[in-house]
Amino acid sequence: MLSSLLLQITTFLTSLGLGEWFGAGAGSPEAMSRALPTTADPQVLLLSNEIDSWMAQPEQTVSNMPFHLYQVLNALNGSDTEVDADDPDRAFTGAGNFCVSCNILSNMVIGYSRLGGPIDIMANFLVKICFIIGYRSIPVCRGIINQDKERLEYILRNSNSDADEVCALMLGNQGCGSFRRAPWNVVIPPSDFFTKNPTESLQRDGYSRAVHTLPEQEENVRDSLKVIKQQLDRQHAGPQTTTAGGRGGDDSSGKKVLKVLHLTDPHFDPDYLVGANAVCDAPMCCNADSGPIKSPKDAAGKWGDYRNCDSPRWLLQHMLHHIIENHPDIDYVLCTGDLVPHHIWKISRKDNLAIMRQVTNLVTGFFPDIPMFGAVGNHESFPRDSFPPPEVPEVWSKFGVQWLYDAVAEQWEKMMKMPTPSSARFGGYYSILARPGLRIISINTNYCYRFNWWLLYKSVDPGLVLRWLVSELQQAEVRGELVHIIGHVPPYYNDCYMQWAHQFSRIVTRYASIIKGQFYGHSHLDEFRVHYDVDAPDKPIGIQYITPNNGPFHNLNPSYRIFYIDGDYPETTRNVLDHETWVMNLTHANKYDNPYWYKLYSARQDLQLPSLEPQHWDQLVKKMASDPELFNKYYRYQVQDSDNYYTNRVCGAKCHRRTLCTLVEGDKLLPRKCPPKV
C-alpha cells in the first residue's frame, strides 16, 4: 500500500495542476522558451525562476533539483507532519513548513493563472513532481491533473481566492488556518412566523435552472421566502402526499418498529482482479494494470483487500445475499452514495454512469419490492468532487453536472418506486414522504465538501441547498410531519467546511423538534456526531449517524448497518431506537475462502446506552473519556473490528483525545468542548 503521506503530497500537487503531460513535454523547445510570470513576492519569484531553470533541463530529477525548490518539496514530504490514517479519503495533512510550502505553491499557481500565461510549464512541472515524489506513474499523474485543468483555471481567474484560502480550505483542520469568507446566514423563519403571517406559504416544487445568484444576505424572513418561491419551477413531481411503496405503507399496518438497512460507500470496482498487485503506485490497486507483484503477499485477495483496493462484485453480492437471508423483514433501504471506485486518475463520465447503473440494478435486484432512498456521493461526479453551483448560469453552462443529476434522478425513481421530485435534477437533492407522517429529505452535502474547488468561487450556500432545506422543514413542521435527513458527507465531518456546517447547525437547532434522525456515510468508519443547540451549546439536540462502508477501502472490514426506527402507529416519535453493525472479517474470508458475516455490536447493549436520545450519546462521550475499557470497545467498533487497525495498532493518548473531541466538536464555530492543551 502506498503510504498515506505520498497520497497526500501527490493529491495536493496534482490538484493544483492545469495541464497536459504531452503537447509540451518537460525539456521541449516550447517549454524551455517560456519563463513563469513574475510576482512581487520574492519567495515566489525565486521559486518560479528555479522551476523555469529546472524544467529547462533535458531531464528533471531530484539530483538536479534547485536548492529552494528542493526545500519546499522536502517540507511537503512531511517530516514534521502527522498523518491521520483514520481518514481513508483524505488528501492532505500538515503543519508548520508544510503549510508554508502550500502557500508558496498556491501563490505560484494563482498568480500564473491570473496573468493569463500559458499553462504548459506549470502543468509539466506538477506532473513531474507528482512522478518524483508521489505516484511513480505518468498515467496516474497525468490523469489527475488533466481533470482539474479547466475548472481550476476558471475558478482562479474569476474569483478573489488567494493562497491562504486555498490552503485553509484544504488543510484547515490540520493547522493551516480556517477557510472563512465574510460571515453569512441562511434566513430561518422563527417558530411563530407563520402564525403571525398566515398569508405566507411555500410551495414544494423543483427549482428552475434559469436562476441567478441570490444576494448573500437577505434583510428579513419574508423577503427570503419570496426569493425561495421565485426559484421554484412549475413542473410538479407528483402528489407530494404520496407515500413511497413497500411494506407497511399505511398506518393500518400498525408496525411498532421499522427495520431500516443503510448501505453506503460500496465503491464497486468492476475491474477488480484476484491476485493482482495490491501495493501499486496508484491511489487504488488490485487491477490488471496495477503492475507486477514483487512477492506473493502483495497479491489481492479474493474477497477484497485491506490495502488500497475497492470492492469486487462478488463481495457486494455476498453481502446482499446475506442481508436478505438474515433480515427478510427490511422495511426500506437508505443508500448514501459513493458507488464508484477510487479510480480518480482514470474515471470518466461514461464509466461513472455505467457503474452507477450496475450498482443500482444489483441492489434493486435483491430488494425488488422494498423502497430505497438515495443520496449522491462525491465520487459520482466527473471531474472528481466537482459540484458547481447550479444557480449561476454562466458556470452551469460550462461546467454543470446536469448529466449526473439526471442520472441519479432516474435511478432514485427506480429505487423509490415513485416519481423523483424535480429538485433532484436541479441540485441533486429531494424530499419525499416515505411513510405516513415521515418525510425523508436527501441533501447534497457535496456542496460543502472542502475538496470541491467550486467553494473557492461561491461559498455562500452553493446549490441553494440550505435555503431549500429550510423551506422543506418549514412545510413539514406546518403539516405535522417528522423528518429524517440523509446525505453523503456528514455536515459535522472535517470534510465539510465550517461556515456551511454552522449554518446547518442553526437549521437543526430551529427544527430539532421534528428532525428525528440523520444518516450519512463518506467516512468509511463507524462513527457519530453530537449536535448541540447553537443558543445553548451544552444542550445536545441531535445525532448524525455515520454508517461504515460496505467495502474494505482501506484497512477496514466490509460492513453494513441496520437501524430500528419507531414505527407506524398514531403516537410514533420516529426516533432511532437502536442500531447494529454487521461485518465480515476479510482475513478469514481470504484465508479460507469462506466469508462469514457477524453482528459486531448493538448500540444500546454494547455501548451501555439507556436510549439513543442525544443526551445519552453526549453522556457516552464523557464516560469514554475516563473509562478505557469502554473506549477501547468503541474504537474496535469504529474500525469495524479490522485486523489491520484494532489488532495491529494502538490508540494512544493522542488518538484517544482526538477521537472523542471529534465526536462533540462538529460545529467549529461553537465554544470548544476540548480546550487546546497547553
N, C-alpha and C positions, 0 to 999 in steps of 0.2 A: 504494500500500500504506500502511495506517496505520502510523505509527511504532510501534515496539515499546514506547516509553515510554507512549504513550497506552493501549496494550493493558494494560500492567502497572498503570497508575494505575486504569483502569476496573475491571479484574478485582478489584483489591483492594477498592475502594469497594463494588462491587456484590455481591461475595461475602459481605460483611457485612450486606447488605440483608435486611430482614424484612417486605416488604410489597408493596402494590399501588400502581400509578400512579393508577388510577381508584378511586373509592369515597370518598376523602378527598383530593382534589387539592390541590396547593400553593395556599395562599390561600383555601381553602374555609372556611366558618364552623367546621366541625368541627376542621380543622387549626389554625385561628387561636385556638381556645378552649382549647387544651391547651398546657401547658409540659412540657418534658422533666423527668423526675425529677432531683432534685438529687443531688449527690455530695459527699463530704468532700474530694475532690481539687479544689483551687481552679482548677487549669488546666482540668479537665474541666467544672467548673461554669461558668466563664467562657465556654467554647466552647459549652456547651449553651444558655446564655442567648442567645448570638449566633445560634445556629441557630434558636431559637424566634423571635427577632426577625426574622430574615431570611425564614423561612418564612411569617411573617405579612404580608409584603409582597404586594401584588397580583401582582407578577411578580418572580422571582428571576433576577438577572443578576450578572455579575462586577462591574459598576459599582456595584451597591448591596450587595455582599457585605461584612459587617463585617470589621474590620481583622484580628483574631486568626484568624478563620476563614480569611481570605484567606492569611495567613502559613502556616497548616498545609497548605492545599491547594497553595500555591506550592511548599512543600517536597516535596510528593508529586509535583509536576510535574518533579522530578528534576534541578535544576540542578547538584546535587553528586553525582549518581549515575552509575554506569557500567552500561550495558546490555550484557548478554551476548546478542548477536544469534545466537549459535550454537545457542540453545535455543528452538526454534520453539513448543514447548508451554508455555513458562514463563509464569508470571503476574506474578511480582514480581522486581524488582531494587532494591537501595537501600542506603544507608548514611547515617550522620550524621543530619541533620534528617529524612530520610525515615523512619528507624526511630522517631524521636520522634513524628512525626505518626501513624505506625501505632499506636503505643502509646496516644496520646490518643484516637484514633477507636475503637480496640478497647475501651478502658475505657468510653467512652460507650455503645457498643452492649451490652457485657456488663452494665453497671450498669442500663441501661434495661430490658433483658430480665429480669433477676432481680428487679427491683422490680415486675414484672408490669404495667407501664404499657402503654397502647395503642401499637401499633407504627406507626400511620399517619404521624405526623410524621417519624419516623426513616426509614421507607421512602420517603416522598416526598422527603425531603432527599437520600437516597442516589441515587435515580433522577435528581434534578435535577443533582446534582454529576456523576454519570455523563454526563449530557447536555451539561453545560457544558464539562467538562474532557476527556471521553473520546469515546465514540461519539456522534456527532451524530444519534442516532436514538432516539426514545422507545420504539418497539417492542423494540429491542435491549436497552436498559437495563431496561425492564420485564420482559422475558423472563428475563434473567439473574437479577434479584433475586427474582422470584417462585419460581424453582426452590428457592432456599435458605431460604425463609421458615420452613417448619415444622420442618425438621430442625435448623437452626441455633438456633432458639428452644428446642427440646427439649434440645439439647446444652448450651447455656449455662445453662439452668435446672436441669439435672440433673448437672452436673459442677462441679469446682472449678477449671476453667480460668480463667486470668487473661490480661491483655493481653500480658504478657511471653511467655507460652506461645504465644498466637496469632501474635504477630509472629515469634517464633523458629521456629515451625513453617513459616510461610510464607516467611520471609526469612532463616532461619538460615544458609544458605550464602552470604548476601550481607552479613553483618556485623551482623545484628540478634539476636545471641545464639544459643544452642543449645537446641533443644527436648529437654529431658531431664526425665523423671519419675524417681521412685525407681528405683534400679538393680534390674534383674530378669534372670533367666537361664532359658532353656529347659533342662530337665534332659536330659542326653545320656548314655546308657549308655557306660561305658568299654569299650574293645575286648575286655576279657576278662570282661565282666559275665555273658554267657550261658554261658560256660564254667564260671564259678563258681556260677551259678544255673541249672542245666539245667531246672528245673521252670517257669521263667518263659518265657512265649511271648506272641506278639502275633498277633491275627487281622488279616486285610486285608478289611475291610468298609467300609461308609459310616458317617458319623456320624449320630446321631439328632438331629432338630430340637429335641426337648424336653430340652435340657440347660441347666444353669445355669452362671453364670460360674465358671470354675475359680479356685482360690486363686492368687494371683500368685506365690507361692513354694512349691514342693514341697520337703519336707525330705530326701527321698532318692530314688534312682532307682526302687526298687521301688514306692513309693507313686505316683510319676509314671506308671509303666507301668500300674498298676491304674486310675488315673484315665483314661488313654487307652482302656483296654479298656472302661470303663464308657460311653464316648462312642460306641462302635461299635454300629450297629443290626444287625438280623438279616436285612436284605434283601441277599442276595448279588448281586453284579453279574455273575455268571457265573464260570466256572472261571478263576482268576487265572493259571493256567499257559498259558492260550490265547494264541497268538501272533497279532498282527494280520495280516490278509491282505495280499496283494500279492506282489511279486516276491521271490524268494529267501527264502521263508518258513521254510525249514528248513536245517540245516547241510549237507544233501546238495547244495545249490546250489554250495557251495564258492566263493562270490564273494569275492574278496580285498579289494575296495574297494567301499563303498557310496556312491552318489551321492544327496545329500540336498538338496532345494530348500527354502529358507527364504523365506517370504512374510510380510511384516509391515506394518502401518500403511498399508493401501491407501486408507483414508479415501474410500470411494466416495461421490460426490455425484450422486445421480440427477437433480438439478435443474441440473447444470452447463449453461451456455448459451454457446455460441461467440459472441463479440462483445459479451457483457455487460460491465458495468463491473468491472474488476479492482482498482480503487483506491477502494472504497466505504468508508462509515463504519460498518463492522461487522467482527466478528472474521474473517469469511470472505466472499468476494465471488464474482463470476462467476455470479451467478444473475439471474433475471428481476427480482427485487426489490432489486437492488444499486444502483439509481439510474441516472440518465443518465450517459453518458461525456462528459468535457469535451474530450477530444482523441482522435484515432484510436489513439494509442499506449496509451490506457487500456483498450482492448478486449481481452477474454480470447482467448487463442489457442485453436486447435482442439484441440491435444493436451495442454492443460493450461497452467498459467501459473506463472512464478516468484513471482508475488505471492501474496497470501493467498487461494489457491484450491485446492480439492481435486481429486480425480481423476474425469474423465469416464469413462463406461462403456467407450467405445471405446479409451481408453488402456489400461485393465486387460485388455480382450480382446486387444489387440495384443500386450501383454506376454506373456500366457499362450500365445497362438499361437506367438510367437517361442520360448518355452521348450520347447513340445512338438516344435517343428520342429528345434531345435538341441540339445535334451537329451532324446532319446527314451528314455534309459536311467535315468530318475529312479527310485529305489527307494522313497522315501517323502518326504512333504512336512511341513514344520513351518509352522504358521500362528499367529502370536503376537499377534493382536488388533488393535484399533482399526480395525474395518471401517467404522464410520460416519463421516460428515463432521464438520467443526468448526462445525456449526450450534448452538453452545452456548446461544443465546438462544431458539431455536425448536424444539428437539428435543422428542420425546415418546416415551413407551414404545412406542406403536404404530408410529411411524416407525422407531425404532431396530430393533425386531423385524423389520420389513419389509425394511430394508436389510441386516440380518444374514443373513436368508434369501436375499436376492438374491445377495450375495457368496458365500455357501456354495454355492448352486446353480451360480453361474458357475464357481467353482474346481473343484468336483466334476465339472462337465460336461467340463472339459478333462482331468481325471485320473480317469476313472470306475473304474479298476481299481487305483489306487495308494492305499495308506493315507495318511491325513493326520492329524496330531495338533495340536490347537488349545490356545490359552490365551486367557483373557478380557482385553480391553483396558479401560483406564479410561474411554474414551468410550462404551463399550457401555451403561453404566448410565444410569438416569434417576431422580432428578436426576443431572447430570453428576458424575462422580468419587465417587459415593455408594456406599460398600460398608460398611454397618453390620455389627456383629458378630453372626453368626447364633446364637452360643451364649448370647445374652442375650434371653430370650423376650419381655420387655416392649418391647424395642427392635425385635426382629424382627417382632412382631405389628403394629407401627405403620409401620415404615419398611423392612421387609425387601424384598429384591430376588429373591424366590423365582421370580418370572416370568422373570427374566434367567437364573438358574441352570438352570431347567427348559428354557429355550430353547437354551442352549449345550449342555446335556447331550444334547438331541435332535440338534442339529447335529453335535456331535462323534461321536455314534454313526453318523451317516450318513457322516462323513468317515473314521472309523477302520474302518468295516465290521465292527464288533463292539460288544457292549453297553458303555455307558459306566458305570464304577463309580459307586456311589451317592454317594460323597463329592463328586462334581461338583454334585449337587443340594443338598448341604449348604452348601458353601463355594466352589464354582467351581474346585475342584482335583481331580486324579485321578492314578492310577498305572496303567500298562499295560505288559505285556510286548510290546514292539514287534517284536523279533527274538529268536531263541534266545539267552538269556543277556543280552539288552539290555533294560533297563527304562527307559521314558520317564516321568518324573514332571513333570506340569504343575502348577505352583504359582500361586496367585493373589496376585501381588505388589502388587495394588492395595490390599491391606490395609496396606501400608507407605507408600502414596503420600501425600505430605505435603499434597496438596490434597483428600484425603478427610477431611472435617471430623470424621468419627467417631473419628479418632485423639485428638481432644480429650476424647472420652468414655471410650474404652478404648484404651490404648496398649500394654498387655501382651499380646503375641501375639494381636491381634484375628483372629477367624476360626479360631483354633487351628491355623493352617496350619503353623507351625513345629514344633509338637509332633507333628502328623500326619506331617510330613516326616521327623522323626527316626524315627518308627515304620516308615515305608516304607523308609528307608535301612537301618535295622537288619535288617529282614526280607531285604532284597536282599543284605546282607552275609552273613547266615546261609546263604542259598540259593546263594551264589556268583555272583550277578548283578552286572553292571556297569550304570551308570546315566548317563543324560543328563537334565538338568533344563532345562525350558523355562518361559518366563513372559513377561509383557509388560514391566513396569518392571524394569530391571536393579537388583538389590539394591545395587550399588555406585554407582548413578547418584544425582545430587544430589537427585532427587525422592523417594528412599526414606529415611525418617527414620533417624537414625544408630543408635539403640539396636536397632531391628529389624535393620538391616544388620549390626551387630556380632554379634547372635545367629546370624544366617545364616552369618556368617564362622566362628563357633565350630563350627557344624554341618559346614561344608565342611572345616574342619581335621580334625575327627574322622573323616569319611568320605572323605577325599581319595583314598584308595586305590581306591575304586570309582566316584567321580564323575569321569567321563571327558569331560564336555562340558557347557557351559551356553550357552543360546541365548535371546536376548531381542530386543526391539525398542524402541519408545517414543521413543527419542532422535531418530529421523529421520536421524541421522548414522551414518557407518561408523566404528565405534569398538570398543574392547575395554577390559577392566579386569583387572588382575592381582590374584589372590588371594594373600595371604601367610598363613603359619601364625601363628595368634594366640599360640602359645607360643614361636615363633622368627620374629619379624616380618621378618627379612631373607630368609627362605626362601620362594620362590614355589612355590605348590602347585596353582594352578588358574587358569583364564581364563574370564571372562564375555565371550562374543562378542555384540556388539551390531550387528545387521543393519540397514542403512539402509532407509528407507521405500520402498514401491512407488510412491508418488505424488510430486508436486512440492512439497507444502507444507512450508516455504516456502523459496524461493530455491534449491531443490535439483533435481537431475535425477532422474527416476524410475529405480528400480533394483531388483535382486533379487540374492540370494546363493546360491551353490552350495557345499555342504560335501562334502568327501571323507572318509569315515569308514572306519576299519579294519573289514573285512567279516566274513563268515560262515565261519569256519574254527576248529578247536579251540583254537588258541593266540591268538585275536584279543584285542587290547587295547581295542578300541572307541575308540581315540584319534581325535581330529581330525587328519587327515594334511595337509590343505591346505584352503584356501577361495579362491573367486574371486568378484568382484563385477562384475555386468553393469549397464550404464547406457544410457539413451537421452538424447542431447543435446536439450533442449527447444527451444533457439533454432533449431537446424537443422530439427527436426521441424515447428515452426510456420512457419518461413520458406518451406520448400519443400514442405510437406505430405507429408513423406517420413520417417516415423520410422525411425531406424536404431539398433539395439541393438549394443553392442560390449563386449568384455571389458575392463574398466578396469584390472584388475590381478589377479595371483595372489599370495597372501600369501607363500609361500616364495620364489618367484622375485623378485618386485619389492620385497619388504621385506628381502631377503637373510637369511632365516631358515633355519638348518640344519634345524629342525623346528618344529612348533607346540607343543612342550613349554613349560610355564610359564617355565622358566629362560631360554628363548630370547626370549620376549616381554619379560621383565624386562631382558635384555641389550639388546634393541632400544630400549627407552625410554632407557636410559643412553647408547646410541650416538647417538640422535637429539638428545640434549642438546648434543652437540659437533659434530654433522655437519649443517650447514644444508641441504645438498642432499638428504640422506635425509629430514630433517624436512619440507622443502617437498613432497617426493614424498608422504609420509604425509598431509600436510594436504590436498593435492589429492584424494587418495583419500577422506579423511574427509568432504569436502563433495561427493563424487560428481562431481568434475570440473565443478562448476557454474560457468557463466559469471558468475552474479551473485556468487558467493563467490570463487572462485580467480582469475578473470580481473580482477575489479574491486576486490578487496580485498587488503590485505597483512596477513599475520600477523606483527606486530612482536614485540618482546621480551616484552611483557606477555602477548600471546596465546600465544607460544611456551612460556613458563613455565607458564601456566595449563593449556594443552593437555596437556603432559607430566605435570604434577603430578596432574591428574585421573586419568590412567591408572593411577597407582600408589597413590593415597590414597583408595581407595574406602571402607575402614573407618576412619572418623574417630576411633575410639577406640583405634587402634593408634598407635605412635610415627610422627611425620610423616616422610615421605621428602623433603619440600621444606620446610626450615625457613623461617619468615617472614623476609622481607627486612628488614634494619634500616634 
